[in-house]
């Protein structure tokens, strides 16, 4: 059997020059010869189907409201700002806001209040236009439901106050990035959930395409479930037994109406994860990001263990805990800056 596998691998490699010639042959290869992308195809289409079904059944979609609110934000901060903009999606935005703002579990969601304040500012600064006038009336007639729930900050585009900028010298920040290393040895000590929440407060400030934040953190420290989850990733044999908490970062592909955005779950989550790991170090905790390769058998097991939907994909795993001061970390020298960057 091993000889047959080696022969198949050899033939496959020797013919790659054919399949890589153009997009048609590449698609033929991955459809008829290799099924490595089938789960991604399924997940992306499942996400689109879920997106469309929610729009049809609920007449509104949370990710759509967030995306449109951010698009209006960008219109509000433009220099110069146009008197009339967002005509092609303002009706959709107001409609989704009015529906979702009445949903009990969403009415207290910060992004609903943010959407209200951005829309309020939009209708205050835009000029008269038939499309805008119609939506302005609908928004103002129902806006009293949200108008008195404002927090201490205005949730609309603003000019940053340089006086509020934290005084963190670059040298200190660079030192933190150097101090943070992948820790594989942890103390036998429970990780307080309030510290994880603090680190997530930093992670949620990371940039995200259209502010959708299409990911969630599955935080696991219950012994039975922790054992099942730590058995799944590759590359942690030898130290998995001392991991007190495992986090699985999951991407939600129902955030998108089109395949063009399918990679954003990885980009946006990775931006948040780096901030999360740095924040952990300031709280006395350490972490080890763990690669999650796209292997069908492992994907199926993770889906079952975490009860994931078809449009949800594990992005990466992360071991978290109090670092054992006696445990070593890899030095992991990095590439030279000359190899990393190229101006113009």
Secondary structure, 3 states (H helix, E strand, C coil): CHHHHHHHHHHHHHCHHHHCCCHHHHHHHHHHHCCCCHHHHHHHHHHHHHHHHHHHHHCCCHHHHHHHHHHHHHHHCCCCCCCCCCCCCHHHHHHHHHHHCCCCCCCCCHHHHHHHHHHHHHHHHCCCCHHHHHHHHHHHHHHHHCCCCCCCCCCCCCCCCHHHCCCCCHHHHHHHHHHCCCCCCECCCCCCHHHHHHHHHHHCCCCCHHHCCCEEEEEECCHHHHHHHHCCCCCCCCCHHHCCEEEEEEEEHHHCCCHHHCCHHHHHHHHHHHHHHHHHHHCCCEEEEECCCCCHHHHHHHHHHHCCCCCEEEEEEEEEECECCCCCCCCCCCCCHHHHCCCC
